[in-house]
Amino acid sequence: MLVSDRINRYVFMGIALASLVMNLAACVSVGPDYVAPDLAASPAWHTPLKGGLVPGDPAPSDLAAWWTTFDDPQLSSLIDRAVKGNLDLKKAKARVREARARRVVARAPFFPTVDASGSGTRSRASDNMTGANYGATGNNYSTLYNAGFDASWELDIFGGTRRSVEAADADIGAREENLRDVLVSLLAETALNYIDVRTYQARIASVEANARAQQDTLQLTLWRSQAGLSDELAVQEARYNLENTRSQVPALRTGLEEAMNRLAVLLGEQPGAIHGYLEKPAPVPGIPGRVAVGVPGDTLRRRPDIRQAERELAAETARVGVAVASLYPVFTLSGNIGVESLSTGNLFSWGSRVLGFGSGVTAPIFHGGAIRGNIEIQSALQEQAAIHYETVLLTALEEVENILTAYAEEQNKRDALRAAEEAAGKAVSLAQRKYEAGLTNFVAVLDAERSLLTFQNQLAQSNGAVTSNLIKLYKALGGGWESFDAGQKATLAKVQRK
């Protein structure tokens, strides 16, 4: 029992020493402490708000699920399919799981490592080392059995492990914000490609309608030529005008095909998978009369790319502490307990016990400047992360300011094209009546028809551009991820538990 008391005393002393060391270590974490940068933003946008843009805070539902403001069931359905099937989004989810697993690895040094071992060894000694060489009867063979546990613990005196966990936590935050940023881009790209599909369909319909009208004009010139009221020149002019209009259709159909295929890939499906779903033309969704854009500070706090850059800066700051901790000594505790015997019969008897406890310290003396160099590397990476954060900040503000202007000015362009298209339609009617009455030559009809086609084509593009610019504005404001964030977290948690 005296030996048992001695073992208990050693164990108690080891636990007490470890507790004392950990209490002291909890107060020390070398390296810089992270301080989040201040979001210094203007109280208002520099660009004058026009075209239905207002400075008030957007309604949470309008920004979180901005695609519902277009009141287009097909668009909403495509958004849902993209969130479920997009491959980039799945990759971003996998990166979050990776970051969480890396945190488990970074946190592991907080705890002792314990290994179990066991072995049985049979050996034969040399005859020259036994009594057989000296006329005695010797036994050259022996067997040794042992089993036990070995433990070691590197004490985090200077906070290197704590800084590693701090960096891992920041990495998780950065990956989660990256997931949200991918989601924001996915929602916008899905909607933009949908608008491209509807725009191409509108342009194709416009060209085909003009081609039918020009076919009627060609027929009219043929009748007039046959009646001797016109010459062959007018017929050929009407024919090349018609064929020139028809020549625009293949390029438009190619653009439509590409837009549908891009949309299918965004949904995580094969090209051609959604052609049947979108083959029936539909108008480009209209825009709401008022769009609240808030203030720059709110946008900067909402955008996932800015929040990701901030978390990356926090991670690099923590890694400076990890590098600095390499300058200081490393303290370890170790121990082993087990049994050892020459036979299995008494392997687990009290007399077969073996045990040992120890401690150690390793201090860096000379590493050829590698430790200081690594600290300099991490400091430079921290500086790069800080610069990247500022760059993302400025780029975000630039993106919003530019799209505010583009959204308002494109509406002005659309209104002007609408008036031009209306005037061109009247000009075509007037030119045709004058030509039929012999009051003007056929050139006036050609010019009017060409102008009408041009204005209708530009108006269709501008209608799509107005809606696309609003989508880009919602993206620039960082909208969309809130509607799916809870679902994304639930999915990640479910996968993590498996």
Helices and strands as residue ranges (DSSP letters): H 2-25, E 53-54, H 60-64, G 66-70, H 73-85, H 87-107, G 108-110, E 113-124, G 127-129, G 131-134, E 141-155, H 160-226, H 232-246, H 248-266, H 275-278, E 291-292, H 296-302, H 304-325, E 330-341, G 350-352, E 353-362, H 370-436, H 442-476, H 481-497
